Amino acid sequence: PPPPPPPPPPPPLPPASPPPPAQTPPRRPAGEAGGKAGGESKSGAEGASGGSGKTLERNTSTNEERMMAEAADLPPVPATRVWAMQREDWRLFPVALVAACCSGASQPVFSIIYSDIISIYFTPDNDGIRTRARNYLGWFFLLGGCVFLSKAFNVTVFNMIGERLIRRLRRMSFEAVVRQPMGFFDETVNSVGRLCTRLATDATLVKGMTGDALGTATEGFACLTTALVISFIASPKLAGVMLCIFPFLIIGSFFEFRTVSQKARASNKVLERSGEVVSDAVTAVRTVASFNLQGQMLRLYDDTLQMPLRVGIQRGLVQGCGSGFKQFVSICAYALAFYAGSVFIADGTLRFADLLRVFLAITLTSEGLGRISSMAPDSAKAQAAARSIFSLFDRPATSFDPLTPPPPTAPAPLRGRIEFANVSFAYPTRPDVPVLKDFNLVVEPGQTVALVGESGSGKSTVV
C-alpha cells in the first residue's frame, strides 16, 4: 500500500507586535512650573488636614460637645441680640403667655375641685351627694377642656415662634457662609460637617434663649403662684408647714423626670464609639478578611462595649436612688401633712376639706414644677450655639460681596484681559506650603487657555 501522506505544515506565526512607544511625560505649561512643588505639597497637606479632621470628629463624641468646646473661646452673645431677631413675632407672644399661665395654673386649680368632691362623700345626705357629684363632674370636664386648649395654644404658638427664629438663623448663617473667602473653608473648624451642624443643630438650640425659656418660666411661675395663693387662703398654718418640705418635693420630681428624659440620649452617646467600630469593619470588610482581622475587630468591639456597660450600671444606680428619694420625700410629705392637719383639726382651726386642698395643691404643684423644669432648655448649650452662629455673622466677608446688588450705574467696559505677574500664594492655614510661586500667565481677549496639571498643582487656585 502507498505510504500515508505527510502531516500539513504548521501555520505561520503571527508577526511580532512592535513595542509600545515610550510614554513621554506631558509638558507642563510655563505658568504651572512654579507651582508644581507647592501643588504636590498641597496635596499631602490636604490629606493630612483631612485626616486630622476625621480624627477630630472621632475623638469628639457628639456635635454638641464639639460646639461647646469651640464656643468657649468666643465672645458671649447678649440675650437682647437674640430677642431682637423676633421682633416680627411680637403679636404672638401675648397669646402664648396667656396660654402658658392657664396651663401652669391647671394643676393647683385641680386640687380645689378634687378636695371638694372628696369631702362631699362624708355627708350623710345621699341625694345631696348625687347632686353635688354631678356638679363637680361638669367642673372636671370644664377644667379638662381648658387644659386642652391652653396646652395646645402654648405648645403650638411657642413652637411657631421658635421655628421662625430657626429659619431666620439658618438663612442668615448660610448667607454668611457663602460670603466668606476661600481661606475660611480651608480651616478645620469650618469643615463641611461642622458648617452643616451649625445650620441643623446650633440654630435649633438658640431658640432656648427666647421663646422656649420664656414659656417654661411663665408656666412654672403661674403654677407656683396659684398653688401658694390657694394654700394660704385655705390654711396659712398648714401651708407654712408644707413649705418646709416643698423644695425637696420639687427636687425629687425634677430628678425623676430629668433622668427619664435623658436616658435615650445617654445610651446613644456611649454607644457611638461602638457604632464607629462596626461601621469601619463593615466598610472595609474585604481588608479585614484579607488580613484575617475578624478576631481583632471582635475584641476591639467588645472593648468598646465595656464603657456602655459601666455607664448603664451607674445610670441605673442613679435613677434608682433618685426615684427612691422622690418616693421617700413624697411619703414624708404625706405624713407631715396629715399629722399637722390632725393637730389643727383637733384645735378647731382647720376643716378636713381645707386639709385636702392644701395637701393636694402642694404635692401636685411640686410634681408639675418638676416636670416643667425638667423640660426646660439647656441655657449653657443655647448660649454656646448662639456664640457659634453669631461669630459667623460677625466674621468679615470678602471685599467683593456676591449677594450685594450691582450699582444702578453702568459699569466701565471690560476688555477681558487677564494677567498674572509673579504671583505667589499660600493658603492661610498652610503658610509654609507654597501653592503658586512666581506664577506668570497672560490671557488675551477671546483666547482659550487650558490649565493642565496633576491633582493639587494649583489649577483651581488659579481659577
C-alpha positions in Angstrom: 0.0 0.0 0.0 1.1 3.5 -0.6 2.6 5.4 2.4 0.4 7.8 4.4 0.5 11.5 3.3 2.8 13.7 5.4 1.1 15.9 8.0 0.4 19.5 7.0 2.9 22.1 7.9 2.1 24.2 11.0 0.6 27.6 10.4 3.0 30.5 10.3 3.4 32.5 13.5 1.8 36.0 13.5 4.3 38.8 13.2 5.5 40.1 16.5 3.8 43.3 17.5 6.0 46.3 17.6 6.9 47.5 21.1 4.7 50.3 22.5 6.1 53.7 22.1 7.7 55.2 25.0 5.4 57.4 27.1 6.7 60.8 27.3 5.5 62.9 30.2 3.2 65.7 29.2 4.8 69.1 29.2 3.5 71.5 31.8 2.5 75.0 30.8 5.0 77.6 31.6 2.8 79.1 34.3 2.4 75.9 36.1 6.1 75.1 36.5 6.4 77.4 39.5 3.5 75.8 41.3 4.4 72.1 40.9 6.3 71.7 44.1 3.8 73.7 46.0 1.0 71.8 44.5 2.4 68.4 45.4 3.0 69.6 48.9 -0.5 70.9 49.0 -1.9 67.5 48.1 -0.1 66.0 51.0 -1.1 68.8 53.3 -4.7 68.4 52.2 -4.5 64.7 53.0 -3.1 65.4 56.4 -5.7 68.1 57.0 -8.5 65.7 56.1 -7.0 63.0 58.3 -6.8 65.4 61.2 -10.4 66.5 60.6 -11.5 62.8 60.7 -9.5 62.3 63.9 -11.2 65.4 65.5 -14.6 64.1 64.6 -13.9 60.7 66.0 -12.4 62.0 69.2 -15.3 64.3 69.8 -18.2 62.2 71.0 -21.1 64.4 69.8 -21.6 67.6 67.8 -22.9 69.4 70.9 -19.7 68.7 72.8 -17.6 69.9 69.9 -19.8 73.0 69.7 -19.3 73.7 73.4 -15.6 73.3 73.1 -15.3 75.7 70.2 -17.7 78.3 71.7 -15.6 78.5 74.9 -13.2 80.9 73.2 -15.9 83.0 71.5 -17.3 86.2 73.0 -20.7 85.9 74.7 -23.9 86.9 72.9 -26.3 89.1 74.9 -29.9 87.8 75.0 -31.2 91.1 73.7 -29.5 90.5 70.4 -31.3 87.1 70.0 -34.6 88.7 71.1 -34.2 91.4 68.5 -34.4 88.8 65.8 -38.0 88.0 66.9 -39.5 91.5 66.6 -41.7 90.3 63.8 -43.4 87.8 66.1 -44.2 90.1 69.0 -48.0 89.8 68.3 -47.9 86.1 69.1 -46.2 86.4 72.5 -49.3 87.7 74.4 -51.3 84.7 73.2 -48.6 82.2 74.1 -48.0 83.8 77.5 -51.7 83.7 78.5 -51.9 80.1 77.3 -48.8 79.2 79.4 -50.3 80.9 82.5 -53.5 78.9 82.1 -51.6 75.7 81.6 -49.5 76.2 84.7 -52.4 77.1 86.9 -54.4 74.0 85.9 -52.7 71.7 88.5 -53.4 73.9 91.6 -57.0 74.6 90.4 -57.5 70.8 90.1 -56.7 70.5 93.8 -59.8 72.7 94.7 -62.2 70.5 92.8 -60.6 67.3 93.9 -60.6 68.2 97.6 -64.3 69.3 97.5 -65.5 66.2 95.7 -63.8 64.0 98.3 -65.3 65.9 101.2 -68.9 65.6 100.0 -68.7 61.8 100.5 -68.6 62.4 104.2 -72.1 64.0 104.3 -75.0 61.7 105.4 -77.4 63.0 102.7 -77.4 60.6 99.7 -79.4 62.8 97.4 -77.1 65.7 98.2 -74.1 63.6 97.3 -75.5 62.7 93.9 -76.4 66.3 93.1 -73.1 67.8 94.2 -71.2 65.0 92.4 -72.9 65.8 89.1 -72.0 69.4 89.5 -68.4 68.6 90.2 -68.4 66.2 87.2 -69.1 69.2 85.0 -66.3 71.2 86.6 -63.9 68.3 85.8 -64.9 68.4 82.2 -64.6 72.2 82.1 -61.2 72.1 83.6 -60.1 69.4 81.2 -61.3 71.4 78.2 -59.4 74.5 79.5 -56.2 72.5 80.0 -56.5 71.0 76.5 -56.9 74.4 74.8 -54.3 76.2 76.9 -51.7 73.5 76.4 -52.4 73.3 72.7 -52.0 77.1 72.2 -49.0 77.2 74.5 -47.0 74.5 72.7 -48.2 75.5 69.2 -47.5 79.2 69.4 -44.1 78.9 71.1 -43.1 76.2 68.6 -44.2 78.5 65.8 -42.2 81.4 67.2 -39.2 79.1 67.6 -39.3 77.7 64.1 -39.5 81.1 62.6 -36.4 82.1 64.6 -34.6 78.9 63.4 -35.5 79.7 59.8 -34.0 83.2 60.1 -30.8 81.9 61.8 -30.3 79.2 59.1 -30.9 81.7 56.3 -28.5 84.2 57.8 -25.9 81.5 58.6 -25.9 80.2 55.0 -25.8 83.8 53.7 -22.7 84.4 55.9 -21.1 81.2 54.7 -21.3 82.0 51.0 -19.9 85.4 51.6 -16.7 84.1 53.2 -13.3 84.0 51.3 -11.8 80.7 50.2 -9.4 80.6 53.1 -12.4 80.3 55.5 -13.3 76.9 54.2 -9.6 75.7 54.5 -9.8 75.8 58.3 -10.5 72.6 60.1 -13.2 74.0 62.3 -15.1 75.2 59.1 -15.3 71.7 57.6 -18.4 70.7 55.6 -19.7 68.7 58.5 -19.3 71.5 61.1 -21.0 74.0 58.8 -23.9 71.7 58.3 -24.1 71.2 62.0 -24.4 74.9 62.5 -27.3 75.0 60.1 -29.0 71.9 61.6 -28.2 71.8 65.3 -26.9 75.1 66.5 -29.9 77.1 65.1 -32.3 74.7 66.9 -30.5 75.2 70.3 -30.5 79.0 70.1 -34.3 79.2 70.4 -33.8 78.0 74.0 -32.7 81.6 74.9 -36.0 83.2 73.8 -39.5 81.6 73.4 -38.8 78.2 75.0 -37.2 79.7 78.1 -39.9 82.3 78.4 -42.7 79.8 78.1 -41.2 77.4 80.6 -40.6 80.2 83.1 -44.1 81.6 82.7 -45.8 78.2 83.1 -43.7 77.4 86.3 -44.4 80.9 87.8 -48.1 80.6 87.2 -48.2 77.1 88.7 -46.2 78.2 91.9 -48.1 81.4 92.4 -51.6 79.8 92.1 -50.6 77.0 94.5 -49.3 79.4 97.1 -52.4 81.5 96.9 -54.8 78.5 97.2 -52.8 77.0 100.1 -52.6 80.2 102.2 -56.2 81.1 101.7 -57.3 77.6 102.8 -55.0 77.3 105.8 -52.0 79.6 106.4 -50.6 77.4 109.2 -50.7 74.1 107.3 -49.3 75.9 104.2 -46.4 77.2 106.2 -45.7 73.7 107.5 -45.8 72.1 104.0 -43.5 74.8 102.6 -40.7 73.3 104.7 -40.7 70.1 102.6 -41.9 71.8 99.3 -38.3 72.3 97.9 -37.5 68.6 98.4 -40.6 67.6 96.5 -39.6 69.8 93.6 -36.1 68.4 93.6 -37.3 64.8 93.6 -39.8 65.3 90.8 -37.2 67.2 88.7 -34.7 64.4 89.2 -37.2 61.7 88.2 -38.4 63.4 85.1 -34.9 64.6 84.1 -33.3 61.2 84.3 -36.0 59.5 82.3 -35.8 62.2 79.5 -32.0 61.8 79.3 -32.0 58.0 79.3 -32.1 57.5 75.5 -29.7 60.4 74.8 -27.1 59.0 77.2 -27.4 55.5 75.7 -26.8 56.8 72.2 -23.8 58.8 73.4 -21.9 56.0 75.0 -22.6 53.6 72.1 -21.2 56.0 69.5 -17.7 54.6 69.6 -19.1 51.0 69.2 -21.0 52.1 66.1 -17.8 53.6 64.6 -16.0 50.3 65.0 -18.8 48.3 63.4 -19.1 50.9 60.6 -15.3 50.7 59.9 -15.3 46.9 60.0 -18.2 46.5 57.6 -17.0 49.3 55.2 -13.5 47.6 55.0 -14.7 44.1 55.2 -12.5 42.9 52.3 -9.4 44.2 54.0 -10.5 42.7 57.4 -11.0 39.3 55.7 -7.7 39.6 53.7 -5.6 40.1 56.8 -7.7 37.7 59.0 -8.6 40.5 61.4 -12.0 39.2 62.4 -10.9 38.2 65.9 -9.1 41.5 66.5 -12.1 43.5 65.3 -14.4 41.4 67.6 -12.1 42.1 70.6 -12.0 45.8 69.8 -15.8 45.9 69.6 -16.1 44.1 72.9 -13.7 46.6 74.5 -15.9 49.5 73.3 -18.9 47.8 75.0 -17.3 48.0 78.4 -17.9 51.7 78.8 -21.6 51.5 77.9 -21.9 48.6 80.4 -20.4 50.7 83.2 -22.4 53.8 82.3 -25.6 51.7 82.2 -25.0 50.3 85.7 -24.2 53.8 87.0 -27.2 55.3 85.4 -29.4 52.5 86.8 -28.0 53.2 90.3 -28.5 57.0 89.9 -32.1 56.5 88.6 -33.0 54.1 91.3 -31.7 56.3 94.1 -33.4 59.3 92.5 -36.7 57.6 92.2 -36.4 56.2 95.7 -35.6 59.7 97.1 -38.6 61.1 95.3 -40.9 58.5 96.8 -39.3 58.9 100.2 -39.9 62.6 100.2 -43.5 62.2 99.0 -44.4 59.8 101.8 -42.7 62.1 104.3 -44.8 64.9 102.9 -48.0 62.8 103.3 -47.0 62.0 106.9 -46.2 65.6 107.8 -49.4 67.0 106.2 -51.8 64.6 107.9 -50.0 64.8 111.2 -50.1 68.6 111.2 -53.6 68.6 109.8 -54.8 66.3 112.7 -53.3 68.7 115.2 -55.0 71.7 113.6 -58.3 69.9 113.2 -58.2 69.0 116.9 -57.7 72.6 117.8 -60.7 73.6 115.6 -58.6 75.8 113.3 -58.8 73.6 110.2 -61.5 71.8 108.3 -61.0 68.4 106.5 -61.7 70.0 103.1 -59.0 72.6 103.7 -56.6 69.9 104.7 -57.1 68.1 101.4 -56.9 71.4 99.5 -53.5 72.4 100.9 -52.1 68.9 100.7 -53.1 68.4 97.0 -52.1 71.9 96.0 -48.6 71.5 97.3 -48.0 67.9 96.2 -49.5 68.3 92.7 -47.7 71.6 92.2 -44.3 70.1 93.1 -44.8 67.4 90.5 -45.9 69.9 87.9 -42.9 72.2 88.6 -40.5 69.2 88.5 -41.9 68.2 85.1 -41.8 71.7 83.7 -38.3 72.4 84.9 -37.0 69.0 83.5 -38.3 70.1 80.1 -36.6 73.5 80.3 -34.0 74.1 77.6 -30.3 73.9 78.4 -29.2 77.6 78.8 -25.5 76.7 78.5 -26.0 74.9 75.2 -28.2 77.7 73.9 -25.5 80.3 74.7 -22.8 78.2 73.1 -24.9 77.7 70.0 -25.6 81.5 69.9 -21.8 82.2 70.2 -21.1 79.8 67.3 -23.7 81.3 65.0 -23.3 85.0 65.8 -19.5 84.7 65.4 -20.2 83.6 61.9 -22.4 86.6 61.4 -19.7 89.0 62.7 -16.9 87.5 60.6 -15.8 89.9 57.9 -16.7 88.7 54.4 -14.8 89.1 51.1 -14.1 92.6 49.7 -16.5 91.7 46.9 -19.9 90.8 48.2 -21.6 88.4 45.8 -25.0 89.0 47.3 -24.9 92.8 47.1 -26.9 94.0 44.1 -24.9 95.8 41.4 -24.9 99.6 41.3 -27.5 101.3 39.1 -24.8 103.0 37.0 -23.5 101.1 34.0 -20.0 99.6 34.7 -17.0 100.6 32.6 -16.4 98.5 29.5 -14.4 95.4 30.2 -11.5 94.3 27.9 -11.4 90.7 29.2 -7.6 90.6 29.5 -6.3 88.5 32.5 -2.7 88.8 33.6 -0.7 87.1 36.4 2.6 88.7 37.1 5.0 87.0 39.5 2.1 85.7 41.7 3.0 83.8 44.8 0.3 82.3 47.0 -0.2 80.0 50.0 -3.4 79.2 51.9 -3.8 80.8 55.4 -3.9 77.5 57.2 -0.7 76.3 55.5 1.5 79.4 55.1 4.7 77.3 54.8 3.4 75.3 51.8 3.5 77.5 48.6 0.8 76.8 46.1 2.0 79.3 43.5 5.5 80.7 43.2 6.3 83.4 40.7 3.4 82.4 38.5 3.1 84.3 35.2 0.2 84.0 32.7 -1.5 86.3 30.2 -4.9 85.5 28.7 -5.8 87.8 25.8 -9.4 88.7 25.0 -11.1 85.9 23.1 -8.2 83.5 23.8 -8.9 80.0 25.1 -6.5 78.7 27.7 -6.4 75.2 29.3 -4.7 74.7 32.6 -3.2 71.2 32.6 -1.5 69.5 35.6 -1.8 66.8 38.1 -4.1 66.9 41.1 -3.0 69.6 43.6 -0.8 71.5 41.2 -2.7 74.8 41.6 -5.3 74.8 38.8 -8.3 75.5 40.9 -6.3 78.1 42.8 -5.5 80.0 39.6 -9.2 79.9 38.6 
